[in-house]
């Protein structure tokens, strides 16, 4: 593709899709119909690059791919150089700049699915549909690990369609259903309503649903996720009212006293982050909710959002009030169509009922949320990469310092937390910091060789053995992968499931992944898949990660055929270099699981 302006014309469908997001063009300078008047003056272009990702989604959702004419039109509308927009569009796996059918099947080949027969499923799909290409493609983790192996079909058109296959059946996927719609319009016209065709009820992913004593999952199966009235009847918006009573400083004090730390893996104290952002004199302040959980084996944020979307809306409002934010961005995975639909419905309903927007609950506080969909990039789960993605740039991490609380989104002070971290703020305010700390909840994503996979809520300090007793192991447990692809294998089931306990055991709690591996799993192939994942998901910005992930995969390919001392030495050298010199957590953790498998499981002995 020539990446200069070439005056390529979009189709009527593409133009309508872009205009639905950006509004009609005011002049010929912005891609509208040209007239003699346009030759007499140049329109002043307002910076709107942050709408690049939504505009690309609009075209891809409507047509199935992004043509040269469509990209050219988006660039003129947003005054973005075509070379830069091309770089953004090609960064994400869910976009295509080549013609392809409207319906594309994404077959998960990642860890949980591979452990449950994903390799055989891929072979069956290839037998029926041919090699990966236009009609289907291999996909990293789809976040459907509790029902592995999984696949997701996305179909472009006037009404975007999606269908979930989990557990997947190759014969069913080879058919193109006519009724795989993402959901009917909601009663108040607020956009896609609830369900994706073929998907199981959201509560099915919560084996503890309905049990007494749950905190974060207490509404699963007990309240209609679409109903704001149900949410309020079960204690919803109690925390926000309490926040208004305490004031911003009081809210931050409660969060500090609770000891809440980030649930995305870094475990940074949430109250300290909020306090640092609130104190920044530069304005405006922004809030970003990271719902782009892409770590293989992770699906807790999806389950929370699908069962209790209003809790996240309320939690974001509390966080914004405490830190002085008037606008928040909720960045959700592109592979989560039902979660995105439920969040859109919850945001629109809250706004219509005066719980978002100006003067919330008559307290003089104004706050609103913009929903942004990712487009398939693991690296966008990194807190600064997500800023670049929202701003309309390639989702590459930024060097730190400066830290987000000083200069984050749009160069302004920014608070960024993931879904689980934010929803923990509600029970802190409802119960008080001390009562919360006495029974602090943590969510775990259990998959693999267990009888009852799903998201479990336990109190911090429970052991891995206690968690697996709840889930019920099947067969002989050879090892457990904690923390996902960026985590480590362990064999000691008495490890306390705390950040300190797992760290002392040479592992990490990470995002709460607990993948149980039995004797049927080929560990060499599993390690090779981990290496392929990191090589494919590296943004390529820094040399240690860009080159190291390739060298790691090459060495594992050779080791899978013949064990070599030289390759083992090379693996360790490459792994240490990535850990010490990579810019962000992707490269720094790409060697963790491989190292633990060699040292603890003796994979290549």
N, C-alpha and C positions, 0 to 999 in steps of 0.2 A: 504493500500500500504506500502510495506517495503521501507523506505526512505534512505536506503544505496545504494551504487553502487551494482548492482546485475548482471551487464553485460547483461541486457535485451536488445534485439536488436530492433531497430526501423524498421518499414516497409520501403519499397523503397520510398513510397510517403512521409512519414515523413522525411526520410533522405534528399530527394530532396528539401523539403520545407525549412528545416533548412539550407542546403547548399546554397540555393538561397539567404539567408540573410547574412550568415557568410562566404561564400566561401567554397571551398572544404578543408577538413582537410589535414594538411601537414604531420602528422605522426600518428602512432597508438596511441600515447599518447593523441591525440585530438579526438579520435573516428574513425580514418581512419583504413584501412586494416593494420593489424599488420604483422610485418616481423621480422626476426632475428636481423636486424639492430636496431630495436627499443629497444631490450633488452640490448644493449650496452651503451645507453645513455638516459638521461631524457631530454625532450625538455623543454626549458624555457618558462613558461606560461606568456603571456602578460595579464595585467588586461583588461578584456573585459566584465565585468559584466553588463555594461550599455546596452548591446545588448540582455539581458535576455528577456525583455518584447517584443521586436520585434521578437525574435526567438519563443517565446510561441505563439504570434499572428500568425506566419507563419504556425505552425502546426495546430492550431485551425481553421484557415481560410481554410486550405487545406483538413483536415479530419473531423473537427467538434468537436473533443475532443483531449485531450493530454494523450497518453498512457504512461505506465511505461517505455517502450523502448524509446519513443520520449523524455520524460523528462530526462532519463539517458543519451541519446545522447547529448541533449542540455547542460547538466551539464558538460560532458566531453569536449565538444567543448569550453566552456567558463570557465572551471575550477571553477565551483560553486558547493559547497556541495549539494547533493541531498535534504537534509533536508531543507536547506534554499530555494532552488528553489521550493520545494513543498509548503513551506509557502507562497511564492510569488504567485504561480499559483492558490492556493486556496483562495487568498485574493480577487480576482476579480470575479464578478458575470458572466461575459461573457465567462469565461473559464470553462471547465468541465474536470475532471480527471476520469470520468466514461464514458463508451460507450453511445452514444446517436445518433439519426439520424442526417444527415448533416443539415437538415432544422429545425430550432427552432424558434418558434413564441414568441415574447416578447409583452405581453399585459400590457399596462400602467394602474396602479391602483392608481396613485397619484392624487394630489389635483384638478388640472384643469379637468382631465378626470373624476374623481369621481363626480365633480360638474356638469358634462355634461352626466351623465348616464353610467359611467364606471363600476359601480357595476353590472348593468344589463348586460352589454356587457360581463363581466367576466363570469357570470352565463351561458350565451348563448354559449360562447366558451367551457365551461366545459361540457355542454350538448352534444356538437358535437365532442369534442376531448378527453373527459375524464378529470380526475383530473390533476392539474399541475404536470409536470414531465419531461419526455424526449422530447416530441414533442412541448410543450409550457410551458411557465412559466410567473408568474406575474413579472412585471418590475416596478422599480421606474420611475420617470419622463423621458420621451423620448425627451423632448424639442420640442414637436409638439402641444403645448398647444392651439395655435390659431385654430387648427382643431380637438379638442378633441371631443370624445374619440379616442385614437390612439393606434396603434400597429405596430410593426416592425418585419418582418421576415428576419432572416439572414441564408443564406445557404452556407455551405462550399463546396469547390470543386476546380478544376483547375482554373476556373474563378469564383471568389467570387461573390455571388448573394445577392441581398437585395430587399425587397419590402416594401413599406410604405402603411399602411392602415389608412387613416385619412381624414374625420371621418370614423371610422372602422365599418365594417359590418361582423357579425359573419359567415354568409354563405360564403362570399368571402374568409375569412381567413381560413375556413375549407378546401378549395381547395388548392392544391399545384401547382402553375403555373409553366409552363415549360419555360416561357420567362421572368422571373423576374431577369433580369441581371442588374448589377450595372452600366453598360455603356460600350460603345465600346472603343477600344484603341484610343488614340488621334492621330492626323495626324503626329506628330513628335515623336511618340513612347514614350511619357513621362508618360505612366501609365494610370490608369482609367481616363476616360474623365469627364463626367459631371453628368448624371442623374441616379437616382435610380428609378426602375420601380414603377409605381403607385403614385409617388410623384407629388405634384402640382408644377407649376412654382414657383421659389423662390420669385419672385416679388409679388406673391399672399399674402404673409405674411406682405406686406407693404401697408396698406390702403391709405397712403399719396403718393404713388409712382407717379412720374411725376409732383408733385406740385413744384412751384417755391419757393425758400427760404430754401429748405432743405440743410443741410450741410453734415451730416454723411451718409444720405440715398439718396444723390442727384443722384447717378448713378443707383439706383434701377429702372428697367424698361427702362432706357435710354441707357445703354451700355451693350454689351454682356460680361457676367462675364468671359468667356473663352478667350476673345481677349485682348491681351496686347496693340494692336494698338488702340482699342476703349478706353482703360483706359488712354493711353497717350493723345488721342485726347480730352478727357474731363478733362484735367488738371493733369493727373497722372505724377508723378516724378517731379512736380514743387517744392514740399516741399523738396525732397532730394537735388535738385540743390541749393535751398536756404540754406539748411543746410551746404553744402560745402562752400558756400560763407561766412557764419557766423562763421564756425569753431565749434569744440565741445563745448567750453565754451560759445560761443554765442547761440548755440541751447539750452543749459541748462538754460541760462539766460532768453530766450524767454519763455520757459516752466514754469520757476519760476514766471515770471511776469504775465503770463496768469492766474495763480491761479488754474490750473488743478489739481484735486485730483483723486485718484483711483476710478474706477467705479465698483469695485467688492463688495463694501460694507464697507470697512474699511475707505475709504475717506482720505488716507494719501497723503500729497502733493507730486505729481509725480516729480517735479523739485528737491525737497530735496532728494528724493530717488536716482535720477540719479546723483546728485552732490556728494552724499556720496559714491556711487559706483565708480564714475570716479576718486575720490581722493585716492582710495585704492592703496597702492604700490604693493600689491601682484598681480601677474598675472599668468595665463590669467583671464580675466573677462568673464562672461557668461551672456547671455540674455535668459530669458524664457518667452514665451508668454503663458498665461494660457487661453486656449480655452476649458477647461473642465467644462463648466457651468452646474452644476448638481443640482442647487437649484430648487426645484419643482416650476413650473410656469415661469422659465426663458428660453428664447429662442432668445434673441437679438443678441448674438454673432454668433449663427448659421445663423441668417438672414443676418447679415453683411457679413459674410464669403461667404455665397452662392450667394449673389448679387454683392460683390465687393472684391474678394479675393486678387487682386493685391494691394489694399489699405493697407491691413495688411502686405503684404510682404514689401512694401515701408516703412511703419511706423516702422517695426522692423529694417530695415536697418538704418533709421534715429536714432532710439534709440541706436543701436549698435555703430554708429559713435560717438554719443555724449558721450557714457560711455566707449568707448575703448574695445568693444567686437568683437572678430573675429568669434565667433560661437554662433548661437542662436538655441534654441529648441522650436518648436511649438507643444504644447501638446494639442491634440484635443480629444474630447469625442469619445469613441468607438461606441456610439449610433448615431453618425453623419456620416453615410457613404458618403452622397453627399458632405457635407462640407469637409471631408477628401480628397475626390477625386478632388474637385475643388482646394483645397490648394496644393495638389501634382502637379497638372497641372500648377498652377501659379508659384510655386517654380521652377519647371523644365524649364518652358518657360523663366522666368526671368534669370535663370542661363545661358540658351542657348543664350540669347540676351545681356549678359555682365552686367546685373543688379544685379547679385549675383556672388560671387566667387572672384577671384583676380582682383585688380585694377578696381573697379567699376567706370564707366563713366570716366576712365582715371585719376582719382584723387588720385591714390596710396592707396586707402582704400580697404581692403579685408574683406569680410564677407559672411558667408553662413548659411543656415538654414537646420536643420534636423527636419523632421516631425515625431512625435511620437504619436501613438494612445493609448488612455486610454483603459481600459478593464472593465469598470463598477464599479466605486468606488467614491461615493460622496466626501469622505474625501480628495481625490486627488485634489480637488479644493483649498485646503488650501496650502499656498505658500511654506511651507517646506515639506509637504507630497508629493507634486509634484516632489521635488528634489529626495526624496527617490525612487519614482516610476521610474523616468528616470534612476537613478543609478542602478536599478535592485533589489531593496529591497522592502519590504512591504510598501505600501503607508501610513505610519504612520507619524503624525506631529512630529517635533523636538521641544525641549524646547528652548526658547529664553530668554536672549541672549545666543550666538552671533546671530546677525541679518543677514539676507541674504546678505546685502550689504557688510558685513565683511567676513562671511563664509557661502556660500550657496551651489550651485551645485558643487560637487566634492571638497568641502571645499574651494572654491575660491569665490571672490566677485561676486555677482550675482544680476542682475536687473530682477525682475519678475513683469509683468503687465498683465492685461487681455486685451481682444480684443478691447473693447470699449475705454479703457484708451488709448491704442496705436493709434487707428485711429483718436482720437481727436488731436494728435500731428500734423497731416497734416494740418488742417485748421489754427492751431496756426502759423505755419511757412508760410503758403500761405497768410494769412490775416494780420499777426502781432498780438502780444499778446494783445494789447489794444482792437483792433477791435473784436478779438475772445471773450474776456471777456465780452464785451458789449452785446453779443448774444450767450452765451455759451449753446451748445446743450446738451440734455440728452435724452437717449432712454428709453422707457418704454414698458414692455411686458404686454399687456392687454388681458385678457382671462376671461372666465366665462360667466355671464349673460349679454352679450353685443351683439349688432347687427354686429359690424365690429371688431372682434378680430384681433390682430396683433401687430407689433412693431410700435410705434409712436415716432416721434422726436418732442420734445418741448423745448422751452427755459427755463432754470432754473428759477424758480419763478412762473411758471404757477401753478394753483391750481388743485387739484384732480377733482373738478367739471368740469373745462375746458377740462381736458383729457377725462372724461367720456362723455361729450357732443360730442366730436369728435367720440368716439367709439359707442355711442348710446346705452344706457342701455335698457334692456328688463325686463318687470315686475317691481316688487318692490325691490329696492336694500336694503337688510337687513344690509349688512356690506361689507367692502372691506378689503381684506388681502393684506397688503403692505409688500414687502420684502420676500415673499415666506414662506416656512415652518419655517424659522428662523426669520420671521418678526412678525407682530402684526395686529390684526383686529382693524379697525377704522370705525366710523360712521359719522364723520365730513367731509363733502365733500369740505370744504373750506380750507383744509390744504394746505399750499404752498409746492410744490414738490421740496424741497431742503433738504439737509442733516440736516440743522438746524431746518427747519420748521417741518419736521417729528419727529425729536428728541424732540422738544418742545411739540409735541402732544403725546409723549409716544410711538412712533413707530419708524420705520427705513425705509430709502429709499432702503437700501440693494442693490440688483442687479437690481432693477427697476421692480419688480413683482407687478402687479396690478390685483388681482383676485377678480372679482365682484361676490358676493354671494347674491342670491335672496331667497325668502321664500320656494322654492322647495328643498333646500339643507338641509340635516340632519346634523346640526352642531356637534352633538355628534359623529356621525360617521366620520365626517371630522377631528375632533380633535383626534379621535382614530387612524386615518390613519397617522396623523402627528407624533403621538407617535410611531407607528409601524415603520415609516420611520427612525426616529432617532435611535431607538433600533437596527434596521437592519444595518444602516450605521455606527454606532459607531465602531471605529477600535479596541476598547477594551483595549487600552494602559493604560488609567488612570481609577482608581476605581470610582470617582464621575460620570463619563459619562457611564462607562460600567455597573455599577449597577443602577445608577439613571435613565437611559432611560428605563430599564426593569421595575423598580418600578413605573415609571410614566405611562407606558402602562398598567400595572396591575391595578393601581388605576382607570384609565379611563375606563377599562373594567367593573369594579365593579360599577362605577358611571353611566355608560350607562344603567345598569339594575336597580340600586336603589341609590338615592342621599343619601350620608352619610357625616355628618359633619367631622367625623374622617378622611375620605378619602380626603376631601378637605384640611384639615390641613396637612395631609401627603404630598399631591401634592405640597403645597407651600414650605414645608421644603425641599423636594427633589429638587424642582426647584431652590431654592436659593442656595443649596449646589452645584448643577451642575454649576450654573452661577458663583459662587465665586471660585470654586476649580478645574474646568476642565482645561486641558492643552490647548485646542484649541477652536475655535469658535463653533464647533459642539455642544459640551456639554454646552458651555456658553450660547447658544441661543435656546437650545432644549425646554425650558419652556416658551419662549416668547409668542408664539401664544396661547398656552393653558391658560396662565395667563390673556392675554387680552380678551379672549373669556369669561372667568369666570367673570372678573371685569366689562367689558363694555357691554357684550351681555347677561349676566345673564343666561348662558347656563344651569347651574345646579340648578337654583332657583326652 
